[in-house]
Amino acid sequence: MSILIDKVMKIKEIWFTNDYIYGRNETGREYSQSLLWYPNYQDIF
């Protein structure tokens, strides 16, 4: 049995460092992802 739940996360802030992209949602939880997954963005910084 599979239950699907629609859940929307609202990102309130996004920022970059040399190696990562970060996001913070409406509850204050931070998420990060390596820019190695996005090679087009690596040359910007």
C-alpha positions as CSV (number, residue, x, y, z in Angstrom):
1,M,0.0,0.0,0.0
2,S,1.3,3.4,-0.9
3,I,0.1,6.7,0.5
4,L,1.0,9.9,-1.4
5,I,1.0,13.1,0.6
6,D,1.2,16.5,-1.1
7,K,3.5,18.7,0.8
8,V,4.8,22.0,-0.3
9,M,8.1,23.4,1.1
10,K,8.6,27.2,0.8
11,I,12.2,28.2,0.4
12,K,12.6,31.7,2.0
13,E,16.4,32.2,1.4
14,I,19.0,31.0,-1.0
15,W,22.7,31.7,-0.9
16,F,25.9,30.4,-2.5
17,T,29.5,29.7,-1.3
18,N,32.3,28.6,-3.4
19,D,31.3,24.9,-3.3
20,Y,27.7,24.8,-2.2
21,I,24.2,26.2,-2.8
22,Y,22.1,26.6,0.4
23,G,18.5,27.1,1.1
24,R,16.4,27.8,4.2
25,N,12.7,27.0,4.4
26,E,9.9,28.7,6.3
27,T,10.7,26.7,9.5
28,G,14.4,27.6,9.5
29,R,15.7,24.3,8.3
30,E,18.7,24.5,6.1
31,Y,19.4,22.5,3.0
32,S,22.6,22.3,1.0
33,Q,23.8,20.7,-2.2
34,S,27.3,20.6,-3.7
35,L,27.8,22.7,-6.8
36,L,29.5,19.7,-8.4
37,W,25.9,18.6,-9.4
38,Y,25.5,22.0,-11.2
39,P,28.7,22.5,-13.3
40,N,27.3,25.6,-15.0
41,Y,27.2,27.5,-11.6
42,Q,30.7,26.6,-10.6
43,D,32.3,29.2,-12.9
44,I,30.2,32.0,-11.5
45,F,31.9,32.1,-8.2
